Every structure is written in C-alpha cells, then in structure tokens.
Amino acid sequence: MSGPKRGGVAVKVLSGRTAASLQRYRDSKEDKEPPLFMATRHCSLDAETQIAEWKAVRVEHGTQGATRSPRAKYETVDPDTGIHASGQRGTHIKHWDGKRHRKRLAGPGETPTHLRIEPEDALPEKESEATHSIYAFGADLVNPENPEDVERAFLAVKAERDEHYPGLQESIWGERNGESGLFHIHVASNATVYHGFTLDGVEYKAGQKMGGDMRDVHSVRARFEQWLDAHPEYGFTQSLARVGTKEYEAAQRRDGQHAYWEAERAKREGRAPKETNQDHIRREAYEALQEPGVVDRDSFVTEMKNRGVEVEEILRRGKRGKGYDLRYKVDGAKQGVKGATLGPEYAHDAIDAQLARKTRGLEVEVPAGQQRVGEAAQIPLTSTSLSAEEQAELEQLKSAVARMAEEERARQQADRREAERDRLAQQIADYEREQQRLVDNPPERFADLSEDELARLVDETVVVHPGRSSVDDSPVRRAGVGSLSCEMDTGEQRYVVAKWSALGEPVTAAERNEAVEDGVWSRVRSPQAIDTPEPDTPRDIDPIPSTPSEPETEPFRSGLRGVKAKGGSEAIQQRIDGVADLEEDYRGALPDAEYERRAKDLGIGPQFLRDYGEHLEPETRRQLEFRARARAAGTTSHDAGVEERGRGTQLREEHDRVQKAAERNDPTGWMHDAEVKRLASEIRSSDRRVDKTSERTVEIRDLVKEGRYEDAAQAAERHQEQDRKSREAMESYSSGIDSDDDVPSAADMFARAEAAEQEDRDPSPGR
C-alpha cells in the first residue's frame, strides 16, 4: 500500500433509542442485502439473546425503565421574520458562550432564532436505553464493490470502538443496502456502561449512563479522525473538513436556514423554492466571469450590474494583511454581502485570479462547492493472464456451479410436483368422504329409492358434475319417477350423484394413483354429466355400467350456484352469487390481497358461513372461518385499546387533580406523594397496554389485508396464550406474597420472563 487514501467519512450519533428495536434493526431488512460483517462486544451475536443480556445489565444497575422529567424543546424559526411554523413568534436566540452553544431570551429589537416549547405532558418520560452511531464512508474512500476496502473499513471502526469504548456493550455491523449505496457501519451501544473504563481522561463506572463527550457527535468525530491519523496501516485519511477548523464550523451552520425555511414555505404553497440572494450572487458571478467581454475588474462590475447585482470594492478595516474585499448587493436587497462571506472563491483576490487566468487564455475554474465527495475509488484489477492449470480449474468451477444450479432447479420442481400430488390426493379423499356421507344420509323422500328408479331418474334428469349445482341456469328437468316428479333441490341432486357413483365399481388404488400422477381430477370415479338426449333419438342406458367411461374435464362450478337466499332477500342472493364467483376464481389458489378486498366488499361474516357454508368447498370454508376468527380478534383488541385509552385519560385527570391539590394544600408533598406516584405508575402501565393492543390490532389487520387468514388466526391465538401466561404469572406471584412464601427476587422474575419469551419463540412440537 503506497499510503493512506484520502476520502470522506461522515459520523452521526443518535440517542434516545429503545434498545430492543435498535438491536432487531440489524436483521429487519428481509428484502435487502444482509449485513456484510457483524461483531459484538460483551454480548451475544444472536439478537434475541443480546436483548436479554443488555436488559440484564440495566436491571442490575437500576436503569431499566428509568425516567426523567420532560424537558422543554427549542425549534428553529424563520430567520428573516422570527416566526415559527405554528405562527408564534420565537422567544430565544442561539449564541456561543466560548464553550458551547446556548439559548438566551431575545431582547427588544432582536430577531429570535428559536421558539421554546414547554412539554405538554408533565409526566416523567423514559430515558434513552441505547445509542446508535453510524459511520458512512464516501465512495472516494471505500468503493462498496471492493471487498478489500469494505473489510478494512469495518475492521478500522471495530478497532477504534474497542480502543476508545471498551466498557460498552455494542453490536456492530457493516452494510451497503441504504439508498445511497455507500458502505456504512452501524454501532448500537447499550446506554448503561457494562464495566468501568477511561475515555479522554474521564473515568466512567459500571452502571453509569452514556453522556457527555462519550456520545457528543463532534467529540466522536474528532476521536475517530485522530485515530485514523494514528493508524495509517488501515489506509484511510479524512478529507472532509476536520473538527475544530473554520471550515467545519461553517459546515455546521445552515446557510441553510434560509434555504430550509424557503423550502418549507414553497412546500406549503405548492411551488418551487426561490433561489436565495447568496446563491443567486454565486451563480451570477461565475457566469459573468465566463462571458467573453469580461477581461478586467471594470468589465466584471459592469456585467454583474447588467445581471442585477451591484459590486463595489471595500477595504477590510481592522484585518491586518487582509487587504481589500468585494461587496455584492442584489438589486432591491436591504444590504449587501461580502465576498469572504459567500466563500473564498468570491473574495477580491479570487476574482482577480480568475480574470488573470482569462488574460492568459485559460478557462475560468468554476468552484465545485464545499464538502463534496470525490469520484469513486477504482477497484484494482490485474492484467496477469491465467495459466493453463488455473484456466482448467476455473472451467471446472463454472461447471460445478452450473451443475449445482441445475440440481437445485430439479429439486424445486420435484418439491412442487410432490406438493401438487399431496393436494390432489387430499382433494380426492375429501370428495370421497363427502360422497359417502351423502350416501349414508339420503333425503327422506329418496330413502327407499330402488336401483331401477334411480336408473330412470338418472336417465331423465340432468345430473351434474361434482361441485356443480346444475349444468346451466335452466331448472333441473325431472319426469317419470312417480312422486319424485317435482324439481330437486341442491342437496337432493348431490345425493343422486353420490348414489349413482356408489353403484359403479369401486375405485382401485391404481386408478387413484394414476389420477394423482396425471393431475386429472375426473379420472377418479367422479360421476360424469349426462347430456339430455335429443328428441326422438333412441338411447340405450346401462344403469350400472361395468366399465365407467372417462368423462371430459369440466370447469369447476361453485356449490353455491343455484342456491336460493333464505327469505328471498335480493341483497343476500347477490352476496351468494359473488361468493360463488370468488370461489371459482380462486379454486386451488391461496387468498391474497385482492381476495380480501372482494371478501370485504361482499360482507362475508360468521352468519353467512353458518347459513351457506355447507355449499362451499372444504378449503374455501376453512379459509373464511380463519378470516372470521381473525377479524373478531382484531375487533376485540381494538375495543380493548379504546377502553384502555379512556381509562388512561381518567387516570391523567385524577393525577392532575391530586397534583394540583398537593401544590395548593401540601407544600411538603408528604401527604400526596404516594398517591401521585401510584397514579403515575398506573398511567405508565395503561400506556403500555394501549401500545400492546395497538400493535396486536395492526398485526392482525395487516395479515388479514394480505389474505393471510390462517397466519392472522394463529397470531390471535398467540396473543391469547401470552395473556394467559401473564395472568398465571401474576396470580402465582400474588399468591406467593399472600401465603408468606419467599418472594421471588427481581432477577428471578426477569429469568422467568425470559424463559417464557424463549418458549414463545421456540414452541415445542406438541404445541
């Protein structure tokens, strides 16, 4: 390696995080490339085990669930008017006291920069459980496609974190699946110190919370830059503005604030953002310099005046050695701006230098802007040709990969065929059970039907294919069977079909297996549709055929076809016909989002399934029953959340009433302190229950919306099982206290909770 490579490294630090969600974030991007590298310190690599380990440290030191009084927030206001987005005028001004930025009240005649917003809820808020740091490497420093670059970058961050923060529990992973495509490294840190260590001369003890320079973003950046300088073996050098330099301080200011508020106003008004005066001057200055007629200072000033910008030369008083500068003022603006403020490229000497280049016949150097990342680093390539032996190994490797891919495709096809055979076999078994049930339970008026009468009935009746209520929309024609001359309903038609099939030869195992292999439903002894003979055309009928003919495969027809709505309701009849269409369209396919949309529009509910479910195929009815159970569970969960929100509101009102009474009549607070704390605890518990019911409702409804009815029903059952275990644990704990048994310690309760969570994640086969 010739030497460290220069490039941009950006570091961001985010606090106020819930630990568990941050720890699971690493494995949550299922549809994107997984992390390229992972490492941990003082904890497991498995996310769920890691969550328990971090939590145990917080429990041990008493920081689990710790709260603090809510703090007021400061939000920026429009720097021109001092008005906040809410319409209020700002109250404070941000200023530098020599050590840090602070806020002070705006005085008369001063334009405020921030509005102080008091917290709406005076209840304590949860403290941060974790800190999230992100190290993003510019493509000029680390090419995301270069394995060597990304590995060295990850090892550099890992080594720096190990050296500076050895007492923190951390999960570190590197990935390139963000929107920018840059390689970046996430560092999730438990906010409670695991064991004592020293950082920049400051001692941090076990159980202490992260704070100060440990998570100050400027300190973290400076520490990493200095570490890279001290370890050139990793081959990286920061090219962006260094912490503490004037360029860095300028980059932290938002020239920015004007552009930001203009963008906000434009967004509200539905227009494109206006160009700021400073951006306008920058653009016009270098466009003027590129004009052929601009060759000296006077022609530059004239050209800028034609463009609506007045330029004058000023003496920078009090700046020894700085000499002259230029002042630019846009027509109509109240005041001008100095070239040095716009940037070094717009100062007096820089403009003279550009004019001198034009005099020598050189092109004007247009500034590229500040804090820009360079071109992506090139991936080193070798031009050495492969030897004959290496080429042979390469070809052998390609053949092996192709063979493995072909074997995998064949295996997948075999799995699909096997699954289809199992599905057909199950359909056949379900059909035969249904046929046997019909034969064993004949309609009352067909109970004594002889074989001759059945043959005549089959001869003179349009018999239907299994799963169909009729061949067409015309009434079923019957004649010549004595008292059976009236039209048959659907149940009687199905009985005739089943009885006719039972009179034939039984289906052999070979026939069934052949049908399953060929995927032909009609090859199993299912009765065929018997066409009505043409008039005056004689027809011989063998009521008990010795060799059943193989019927043509007919399209599936829902059992709801021809079913009449109870009570003659037109709306119910439309629903029946709609469900029949749905069943025919999705036969053999699993429900999806479109299926759910249609089912929701039809209003299929438990009452419909009770009244007409017997006419549906078993799988269709099974899926719709799952749907009904899941929707009922979602409604119950939602109602519980609404009820809990109402209870939380009452608790807050009671808390405010007691607190005000304490402030008025109890200056010491000892009379009402216990009641206030009890109400605050109940409010927190209520909020947790509201969050839990909301998450459950969203989970169930999202699954139903996607058509995953069985998953939704299983989620509802899982929620019920979790509630049952919680109730049993609380009853067991309460009974232990009441019976003077040894009260379990916090550690024992934590271990039991972890065991219950593990059992939920890894259910035994018997469950």
C-alpha positions in Angstrom: 0.0 0.0 0.0 1.5 3.3 -1.1 -0.1 5.3 1.7 -3.3 6.3 3.3 -6.1 7.1 0.9 -7.9 10.4 1.3 -11.7 10.5 1.3 -14.8 11.5 3.2 -16.1 9.8 6.4 -19.3 11.1 7.9 -20.3 10.1 11.5 -23.7 10.5 13.0 -24.8 9.8 16.6 -28.4 9.2 17.5 -29.6 8.9 21.1 -33.0 8.4 22.8 -33.4 4.9 21.3 -35.3 1.9 22.7 -32.7 -0.8 22.9 -34.7 -3.8 21.7 -36.0 -2.2 18.4 -32.4 -0.9 17.6 -31.0 -4.4 18.3 -33.5 -6.0 16.0 -32.9 -3.4 13.3 -29.9 -5.3 12.0 -32.0 -8.3 11.0 -35.2 -6.5 10.0 -34.4 -5.8 6.3 -35.6 -9.0 4.8 -35.9 -7.7 1.2 -32.4 -6.2 1.1 -28.9 -7.4 1.2 -27.9 -8.8 4.7 -25.0 -7.2 6.6 -21.6 -7.9 5.2 -19.8 -8.0 8.5 -21.0 -8.4 12.1 -19.3 -8.2 15.5 -20.2 -7.7 19.2 -18.6 -6.8 22.5 -19.7 -8.2 25.9 -22.8 -9.8 24.4 -24.1 -12.5 22.0 -24.4 -12.1 18.3 -28.0 -13.5 18.3 -30.4 -10.5 18.5 -32.9 -12.0 21.0 -30.1 -13.3 23.3 -28.4 -10.0 23.0 -31.6 -8.1 24.0 -31.9 -10.2 27.2 -28.2 -9.6 28.0 -28.4 -5.8 27.6 -31.6 -5.8 29.7 -30.0 -7.8 32.5 -27.3 -5.1 32.8 -29.9 -2.3 33.0 -31.9 -4.3 35.6 -28.7 -5.0 37.6 -27.9 -1.3 37.8 -31.4 0.0 38.2 -31.6 1.9 34.8 -34.2 -0.4 33.2 -37.3 1.7 32.7 -35.7 4.8 34.3 -37.5 8.0 33.7 -36.7 11.7 33.9 -38.7 14.9 33.9 -39.6 16.1 30.4 -37.5 18.9 29.1 -38.6 21.9 27.0 -37.7 21.8 23.3 -36.3 24.5 21.1 -37.4 24.7 17.5 -35.9 26.9 14.8 -38.0 29.8 13.4 -37.8 31.7 10.1 -34.6 33.7 10.4 -36.0 36.6 8.5 -39.2 37.1 10.4 -38.6 35.2 13.6 -42.0 33.4 13.2 -42.3 29.7 13.9 -44.2 27.3 11.6 -47.1 27.4 14.2 -47.4 31.1 13.7 -45.9 32.0 17.1 -43.0 34.4 17.4 -39.7 33.0 18.6 -38.6 33.5 22.2 -34.8 32.8 22.3 -31.6 33.4 20.5 -28.9 30.8 20.0 -25.4 32.2 20.9 -21.9 30.9 21.6 -20.5 31.4 25.1 -17.0 30.3 24.3 -17.5 26.6 25.1 -20.9 25.6 23.7 -24.0 27.0 22.0 -26.7 28.1 24.5 -30.1 29.8 24.3 -30.9 33.1 25.8 -34.1 35.2 25.8 -34.4 37.5 22.8 -34.2 41.2 23.8 -36.2 44.1 22.4 -35.5 44.7 18.7 -33.7 41.3 18.3 -34.9 38.7 15.8 -35.2 35.4 17.7 -33.8 32.2 16.2 -35.7 29.6 18.3 -39.1 29.1 20.0 -39.1 27.4 23.4 -41.9 24.8 23.6 -42.8 23.5 27.0 -43.8 19.8 27.3 -47.5 19.2 27.1 -47.3 16.2 29.4 -45.7 16.9 32.8 -45.4 13.1 33.5 -41.8 11.6 33.6 -40.5 10.3 30.2 -38.5 7.2 29.6 -34.7 7.7 29.4 -32.7 6.5 26.5 -31.8 2.8 26.6 -29.3 2.8 23.7 -27.2 5.0 21.4 -27.0 4.5 17.6 -23.8 5.6 15.8 -23.3 5.5 12.0 -20.0 5.7 10.2 -20.6 6.4 6.5 -17.6 6.1 4.1 -17.7 8.1 0.8 -17.2 6.2 -2.4 -13.9 8.0 -3.0 -12.5 6.3 0.2 -14.3 3.0 0.2 -15.7 1.6 -3.0 -18.7 -0.6 -1.9 -17.9 -3.1 -4.6 -14.3 -3.7 -3.4 -14.2 -6.5 -0.8 -10.8 -5.4 0.5 -11.9 -1.8 1.0 -15.1 -2.7 2.9 -13.4 -5.2 5.1 -10.6 -2.7 6.1 -13.2 -0.1 6.8 -15.2 -2.4 9.1 -12.0 -3.5 10.9 -11.0 0.1 11.4 -14.2 1.1 13.0 -14.3 -2.1 15.2 -10.7 -1.5 16.4 -11.4 2.2 17.1 -14.5 1.4 19.1 -12.6 -1.4 21.0 -9.9 1.0 21.9 -12.0 4.0 23.0 -15.1 2.4 24.4 -14.0 -1.0 25.9 -16.6 -0.9 28.7 -19.7 -0.6 26.5 -21.9 -3.5 25.2 -22.0 -3.0 21.5 -23.4 -4.6 18.3 -21.5 -3.6 15.2 -22.5 -4.4 11.6 -21.5 -3.1 8.2 -23.8 -2.9 5.2 -24.3 -1.2 1.8 -28.1 -1.6 1.4 -29.0 2.1 2.0 -30.5 4.5 -0.5 -27.0 6.0 -1.3 -25.4 2.6 -1.8 -22.4 3.7 0.3 -20.7 1.3 2.7 -21.7 2.3 6.2 -21.3 0.8 9.7 -23.9 0.8 12.4 -22.9 0.7 16.1 -25.6 0.0 18.6 -24.5 0.7 22.2 -26.2 -0.1 25.5 -26.6 3.3 27.2 -25.7 1.7 30.6 -21.9 1.1 31.0 -21.1 -2.6 31.2 -17.8 -2.2 33.1 -15.6 0.8 34.1 -13.1 2.4 31.6 -11.4 5.7 31.0 -12.1 8.0 28.0 -10.1 11.2 27.3 -9.0 11.2 31.0 -12.6 10.9 32.3 -13.5 7.8 34.3 -16.8 6.0 33.6 -18.0 3.5 36.1 -20.2 0.4 35.6 -23.9 1.3 35.7 -23.3 4.9 34.7 -25.3 6.2 31.7 -23.6 7.3 28.5 -23.3 11.0 28.3 -21.0 14.0 27.7 -18.2 13.5 25.3 -18.9 9.8 25.0 -21.8 10.5 22.7 -21.3 14.1 21.7 -21.2 13.9 17.9 -18.3 16.4 17.5 -16.2 14.5 20.0 -16.9 11.2 18.4 -16.0 12.5 15.0 -12.7 14.1 16.3 -11.8 11.0 18.1 -12.2 8.8 15.0 -10.3 11.3 12.8 -7.4 11.3 15.2 -7.4 7.5 15.5 -7.2 7.2 11.7 -4.2 9.5 11.6 -2.5 7.4 14.3 -3.2 4.1 12.5 -2.1 4.6 8.8 -1.9 0.8 8.5 -5.7 0.8 7.7 -5.1 3.2 4.8 -7.7 5.9 5.5 -7.5 9.7 5.9 -10.3 12.1 6.4 -10.7 14.6 3.5 -13.7 16.4 4.7 -13.3 19.5 7.0 -11.7 18.5 10.3 -13.5 19.0 13.6 -12.4 22.4 15.1 -11.5 24.1 11.8 -13.2 27.1 10.5 -14.5 25.1 7.5 -16.0 22.6 9.9 -17.7 25.3 11.9 -19.1 26.8 8.7 -20.4 23.5 7.6 -22.4 23.2 10.9 -24.2 26.4 10.2 -27.2 26.2 7.9 -26.7 28.8 5.1 -29.1 26.6 5.2 -31.6 28.0 7.5 -32.7 30.5 4.8 -32.8 27.8 2.2 -34.6 25.4 4.7 -37.4 27.9 5.5 -37.8 28.8 1.9 -38.2 25.2 1.0 -40.8 24.8 3.8 -42.7 27.8 2.6 -42.6 26.5 -1.0 -43.9 23.2 0.1 -46.9 24.7 1.9 -47.6 27.0 -1.1 -47.2 24.2 -3.7 -44.4 26.0 -5.7 -40.7 25.6 -6.4 -38.3 27.1 -3.8 -36.9 30.5 -4.6 -33.2 31.0 -5.1 -31.6 32.8 -2.1 -29.8 36.0 -2.7 -26.4 34.5 -1.8 -26.9 31.5 -4.2 -28.1 34.0 -6.9 -24.9 36.0 -6.4 -22.7 32.9 -6.6 -24.3 31.7 -9.8 -24.2 35.1 -11.5 -20.6 35.8 -10.5 -19.1 32.8 -12.3 -21.5 33.1 -15.2 -20.3 36.7 -15.7 -16.7 35.7 -15.5 -17.2 33.2 -18.4 -18.6 36.0 -20.6 -16.1 36.8 -23.5 -16.3 40.6 -22.8 -15.3 40.3 -19.2 -11.5 40.7 -19.1 -10.8 43.0 -16.1 -12.4 44.3 -12.9 -14.4 47.1 -14.6 -15.9 44.9 -17.2 -16.8 42.3 -14.4 -18.5 45.0 -12.4 -20.4 46.2 -15.4 -21.6 42.7 -16.4 -22.7 42.0 -12.8 -24.7 45.3 -12.8 -26.4 44.2 -16.0 -27.3 41.0 -14.2 -28.9 42.9 -11.3 -26.0 42.7 -8.8 -24.1 45.7 -7.7 -20.4 45.1 -6.9 -18.1 47.5 -5.1 -14.6 47.3 -3.7 -14.2 47.8 0.1 -11.3 48.0 2.5 -11.4 45.4 5.2 -10.6 47.6 8.2 -9.1 46.0 11.3 -8.0 43.0 9.3 -4.2 43.5 9.1 -2.8 41.8 6.0 -6.3 41.0 4.6 -6.4 44.0 2.2 -9.5 44.6 0.1 -12.7 42.6 -0.5 -15.7 42.9 -2.7 -19.3 43.6 -1.5 -22.2 42.2 -3.6 -25.7 43.6 -3.3 -28.7 42.3 -5.3 -31.0 45.0 -6.6 -33.8 45.6 -4.1 -32.0 44.0 -1.2 -31.6 45.9 2.0 -27.9 45.2 2.5 -25.0 43.6 0.6 -22.8 40.6 1.5 -19.0 40.4 1.5 -17.2 38.1 -0.9 -15.5 36.3 2.0 -18.9 35.5 3.5 -20.0 33.9 0.2 -16.8 31.9 0.2 -13.1 32.2 -0.6 -13.9 31.8 -4.4 -15.9 35.1 -4.4 -13.4 37.3 -2.5 -11.4 40.2 -4.0 -8.2 38.2 -4.7 -10.0 35.1 -6.0 -11.9 37.1 -8.6 -8.7 38.9 -9.7 -7.0 35.5 -10.1 -9.8 34.2 -12.3 -9.5 37.4 -14.5 -5.8 36.8 -14.7 -6.4 33.3 -16.0 -8.6 34.6 -18.7 -5.9 37.1 -19.7 -3.5 34.2 -20.2 -6.1 32.3 -22.3 -7.1 29.8 -19.6 -10.6 28.7 -18.7 -12.3 30.0 -15.6 -12.2 27.4 -12.7 -15.8 27.1 -11.6 -15.9 26.2 -7.9 -17.3 22.7 -7.3 -18.7 23.6 -3.8 -17.6 22.7 -0.3 -17.7 19.3 1.4 -18.1 17.3 -1.8 -17.0 13.7 -2.1 -14.7 12.8 -4.9 -15.0 10.2 -7.6 -15.5 6.6 -6.5 -12.2 4.8 -5.8 -11.2 2.4 -8.6 -11.2 -1.4 -7.9 -7.7 -2.7 -8.5 -7.6 -5.1 -11.4 -4.9 -7.5 -12.5 -3.9 -8.0 -16.1 -2.0 -11.2 -15.5 -3.3 -14.0 -17.7 -4.4 -17.3 -16.1 -2.2 -20.3 -16.6 -3.5 -23.4 -18.3 -3.9 -25.1 -14.9 -5.7 -22.1 -13.4 -8.0 -21.8 -16.5 -8.9 -25.5 -16.2 -9.7 -25.0 -12.5 -11.9 -22.0 -13.4 -13.8 -24.0 -16.1 -14.2 -26.9 -13.6 -15.6 -24.5 -11.0 -18.0 -23.0 -13.6 -19.3 -26.5 -14.5 -19.7 -27.4 -10.8 -21.7 -24.2 -10.2 -23.9 -24.8 -13.3 -24.5 -28.4 -12.1 -25.4 -27.3 -8.6 -27.9 -24.8 -10.1 -29.5 -27.4 -12.3 -29.8 -29.8 -9.4 -31.4 -27.1 -7.3 -33.9 -26.4 -10.0 -34.7 -30.1 -10.4 -35.2 -30.4 -6.6 -37.5 -27.4 -6.5 -39.6 -28.8 -9.4 -39.8 -32.2 -7.7 -40.9 -30.5 -4.5 -43.6 -28.6 -6.4 -44.8 -31.8 -8.1 -44.9 -33.6 -4.7 -46.9 -30.8 -3.2 -49.4 -30.8 -6.0 -49.8 -34.6 -5.7 -50.4 -34.2 -2.0 -53.0 -31.5 -2.7 -54.9 -33.7 -5.3 -54.8 -36.7 -3.0 -56.3 -34.6 -0.2 -59.0 -33.3 -2.5 -59.9 -36.8 -3.6 -60.0 -38.0 0.0 -62.3 -35.1 0.9 -64.5 -35.7 -2.1 -64.9 -39.4 -1.3 -65.7 -38.7 2.3 -68.3 -36.2 1.3 -69.8 -38.7 -1.2 -70.0 -41.4 1.4 -71.7 -39.0 3.8 -74.4 -38.2 1.3 -75.0 -41.9 0.6 -75.3 -42.7 4.3 -77.7 -39.8 4.9 -80.3 -39.9 2.0 -83.1 -37.3 1.8 -86.3 -38.5 3.3 -88.2 -38.9 0.1 -85.3 -40.8 -1.5 -84.7 -43.2 1.4 -86.5 -46.2 -0.3 -85.4 -45.4 -3.9 -84.8 -48.6 -5.8 -82.0 -49.1 -8.3 -84.4 -49.2 -11.2 -86.0 -45.9 -10.1 -82.5 -44.4 -9.7 -81.6 -45.5 -13.2 -84.8 -43.9 -14.6 -84.1 -40.8 -12.6 -80.5 -40.6 -14.0 -81.8 -41.2 -17.5 -84.4 -38.5 -17.3 -82.5 -35.9 -15.2 -79.7 -33.6 -16.0 -77.2 -34.9 -13.4 -74.3 -32.6 -12.6 -70.6 -32.9 -12.1 -69.3 -32.8 -8.5 -69.2 -29.3 -7.2 -71.8 -28.0 -9.6 -75.5 -27.4 -8.8 -76.6 -27.6 -12.5 -75.2 -27.8 -16.0 -76.8 -24.4 -17.0 -79.1 -21.9 -15.5 -82.3 -23.7 -16.5 -84.3 -25.7 -13.9 -83.4 -29.3 -13.4 -85.7 -31.4 -15.5 -87.3 -34.5 -14.0 -90.1 -36.8 -15.2 -91.5 -40.3 -14.9 -90.5 -41.1 -11.3 -93.8 -41.1 -9.7 -93.9 -38.8 -6.6 -90.4 -37.5 -7.4 -91.6 -35.6 -10.5 -91.1 -32.2 -8.7 -87.8 -30.3 -9.1 -84.9 -31.4 -6.8 -83.1 -29.0 -4.6 -79.3 -28.9 -4.5 -78.9 -31.4 -1.6 -81.1 -34.0 -3.4 -79.1 -33.5 -6.6 -75.9 -34.2 -4.8 -77.4 -37.3 -3.2 -78.4 -38.6 -6.7 -74.9 -38.0 -8.0 -73.3 -39.8 -5.0 -75.7 -42.7 -5.1 -75.1 -43.2 -8.8 -71.3 -43.2 -8.3 -71.6 -45.8 -5.5 -73.4 -48.2 -7.7 -70.4 -48.5 -10.0 -67.3 -50.5 -9.5 -65.1 -49.2 -6.6 -62.1 -47.1 -7.5 -58.9 -49.1 -7.3 -55.7 -47.9 -5.7 -54.1 -48.0 -9.2 -56.8 -45.8 -10.7 -56.4 -43.3 -7.8 -52.6 -43.1 -8.1 -52.8 -42.7 -11.8 -55.2 -39.8 -11.4 -53.0 -38.2 -8.9 -49.9 -38.6 -11.0 -51.6 -37.2 -14.1 -53.2 -34.4 -12.1 -56.6 -35.3 -13.6 -59.5 -35.0 -11.2 -62.1 -36.6 -13.4 -60.1 -39.8 -13.7 -61.1 -40.8 -10.2 -64.6 -42.3 -10.2 -66.5 -39.0 -10.2 -69.8 -39.2 -12.0 -70.0 -37.5 -15.4 -72.6 -35.1 -16.7 -75.2 -37.0 -18.6 -76.5 -34.9 -21.5 -80.2 -34.8 -22.3 -80.9 -36.8 -25.4 -82.1 -35.1 -28.5 -85.9 -35.5 -29.1 -86.9 -38.7 -31.0 -83.4 -40.1 -30.6 -83.4 -43.6 -29.0 -80.8 -44.1 -26.3 -79.7 -47.3 -24.5 -78.9 -46.8 -20.8 -77.0 -49.2 -18.6 -77.9 -48.0 -15.1 -74.9 -49.9 -13.6 -72.1 -49.6 -16.1 -69.4 -52.2 -15.7 -66.7 -50.0 -17.0 -67.1 -46.3 -16.3 -66.3 -44.1 -19.2 -63.8 -41.4 -18.7 -65.6 -38.0 -18.8 -64.1 -34.9 -20.2 -62.6 -32.5 -17.7 -65.2 -29.7 -17.0 -64.5 -26.3 -15.4 -65.1 -26.1 -11.7 -68.5 -24.7 -10.6 -69.1 -23.5 -7.1 -71.6 -25.4 -5.0 -73.3 -22.0 -4.3 -74.5 -21.8 -7.9 -78.3 -22.2 -7.9 -78.6 -21.8 -4.1 -81.5 -19.5 -3.2 -81.2 -16.9 -0.5 -83.2 -17.7 2.6 -86.3 -15.4 2.8 -85.8 -14.4 -0.8 -83.5 -11.4 0.0 -82.1 -9.9 -3.1 -79.1 -8.5 -1.2 -78.2 -11.9 0.2 -78.7 -13.5 -3.2 -76.2 -11.1 -4.7 -73.8 -12.0 -1.9 -74.2 -15.7 -2.6 -73.5 -15.2 -6.3 -70.5 -13.0 -5.5 -69.0 -15.6 -3.2 -69.6 -18.3 -5.9 -67.6 -16.1 -8.3 -64.8 -15.7 -5.7 -64.6 -19.4 -5.1 -64.5 -20.3 -8.8 -61.8 -17.7 -9.4 -59.5 -18.8 -6.6 -60.0 -22.6 -6.6 -56.6 -24.2 -6.0 -55.0 -20.8 -5.1 -54.4 -19.2 -1.7 -56.2 -16.0 -0.8 -54.3 -12.7 -1.4 -54.9 -9.0 -1.0 -57.4 -9.0 -4.0 -59.2 -11.9 -2.4 -59.6 -10.0 0.8 -60.8 -6.9 -1.0 -63.6 -8.8 -2.7 -64.5 -10.7 0.5 -64.7 -7.4 2.4 -66.9 -5.9 -0.3 -69.2 -8.9 -0.2 -69.5 -8.7 3.6 -68.8 -12.4 4.3 -69.2 -13.0 8.0 -69.9 -15.8 10.6 -73.7 -15.6 9.9 -73.2 -16.2 6.1 -70.9 -19.2 6.9 -73.5 -20.7 9.3 -76.3 -20.3 6.7 -74.5 -21.3 3.5 -71.1 -22.7 4.5 -72.2 -26.3 3.7 -72.2 -25.4 0.0 -68.6 -24.3 -0.1 -65.6 -26.5 -0.7 -63.8 -27.5 2.5 -60.7 -25.4 1.8 -62.8 -22.3 1.0 -64.8 -22.7 4.1 -61.7 -23.3 6.2 -60.0 -20.1 4.9 -63.2 -18.0 5.5 -63.6 -19.4 9.0 -59.9 -18.4 9.8 -60.8 -14.9 8.4 -63.9 -14.6 10.6 -61.9 -15.6 13.7 -59.1 -13.2 12.9 -61.4 -10.2 12.3 -63.2 -10.9 15.5 -59.9 -11.0 17.4 -58.8 -7.7 15.7 -62.1 -6.0 16.7 -61.7 -7.3 20.3 -58.2 -6.0 20.5 -59.2 -2.6 19.1 -62.1 -2.3 21.5 -59.7 -3.1 24.4 -57.3 -0.4 23.3 -60.1 2.2 23.1 -61.3 1.2 26.6 -57.8 1.4 27.9 -57.3 4.9 26.4 -60.4 6.0 28.2 -59.1 4.6 31.4 -55.7 6.4 30.8 -57.5 9.7 30.3 -59.3 9.3 33.6 -56.1 8.4 35.4 -54.4 11.5 33.9 -57.3 13.7 35.1 -57.1 12.2 38.6 -53.3 12.6 38.6 -53.6 16.3 37.7 -56.3 16.9 40.3 -54.2 15.3 43.1 -51.1 17.1 42.0 -52.8 20.5 42.0 -54.3 19.7 45.4 -50.8 18.9 46.7 -49.3 22.1 45.3 -52.1 24.1 46.9 -52.5 22.4 50.3 -49.5 20.2 50.8 -46.2 22.3 50.4 -44.0 19.4 51.7 -45.7 16.9 49.5 -45.6 14.0 52.0 -49.4 13.7 52.2 -50.0 13.3 48.5 -46.6 12.0 47.3 -47.6 8.3 47.5 -50.9 8.9 45.6 -49.2 10.9 42.9 -46.6 8.1 42.4 -49.3 5.4 42.3 -51.3 7.3 39.7 -48.1 7.9 37.6 -47.3 4.2 37.7 -50.8 3.2 36.7 -50.7 5.7 33.8 -47.4 4.2 32.5 -49.0 0.7 32.8 -52.0 1.9 30.9 -49.9 3.4 28.2 -48.0 0.1 27.8 -51.3 -1.8 27.5 -52.5 0.7 24.9 -49.3 0.3 22.8 -49.6 -3.5 23.1 -53.2 -3.7 22.0 -52.4 -1.2 19.1 -49.5 -3.4 17.9 -51.7 -6.5 18.1 -54.5 -4.9 16.2 -52.2 -3.7 13.4 -50.5 -7.1 13.1 -53.8 -9.0 12.8 -55.4 -6.5 10.4 -52.3 -6.3 8.2 -52.3 -10.1 7.9 -56.0 -10.2 7.0 -55.5 -7.4 4.5 -52.9 -9.5 2.7 -55.2 -12.5 2.7 -53.1 -14.5 5.2 -56.1 -15.6 7.2 -54.5 -18.7 8.8 -51.5 -16.6 10.0 -53.8 -14.0 11.3 -55.8 -16.5 13.3 -52.6 -18.0 14.7 -51.4 -14.6 15.7 -54.7 -14.1 17.6 -54.2 -17.4 19.4 -50.6 -16.5 20.2 -51.8 -13.2 21.8 -54.4 -15.1 23.9 -51.7 -17.6 25.0 -49.4 -14.7 26.0 -52.2 -13.1 28.0 -53.0 -16.4 29.7 -49.3 -16.8 30.7 -49.1 -13.2 32.0 -52.3 -13.8 34.1 -50.9 -17.0 35.6 -47.6 -15.4 36.4 -49.2 -12.5 38.2 -51.6 -14.8 40.1 -48.6 -17.0 41.0 -46.6 -14.0 42.2 -49.6 -12.6 44.1 -50.3 -15.9 45.8 -46.7 -16.2 46.8 -46.8 -12.9 48.6 -50.2 -13.7 50.3 -49.0 -17.1 51.6 -45.8 -15.7 53.2 -43.7 -17.8 50.8 -40.3 -16.5 49.7 -41.0 -13.5 47.4 -39.1 -14.0 44.1 -36.3 -11.5 43.5 -36.3 -9.2 40.6 -33.6 -11.4 39.0 -35.8 -14.5 39.4 -38.8 -12.7 37.8 -36.6 -11.5 35.0 -35.3 -15.1 34.4 -38.9 -16.4 34.3 -40.0 -13.7 31.8 -37.0 -14.5 29.6 -37.9 -18.2 29.7 -41.5 -17.5 28.8 -40.4 -15.3 25.8 -38.0 -18.1 24.7 -40.8 -20.6 24.9 -43.0 -18.3 22.7 -40.1 -18.0 20.1 -39.3 -21.8 20.1 -42.5 -23.7 20.7 -42.3 -27.4 21.3 -43.5 -29.8 18.5 -46.5 -30.7 20.6 -47.9 -27.2 20.7 
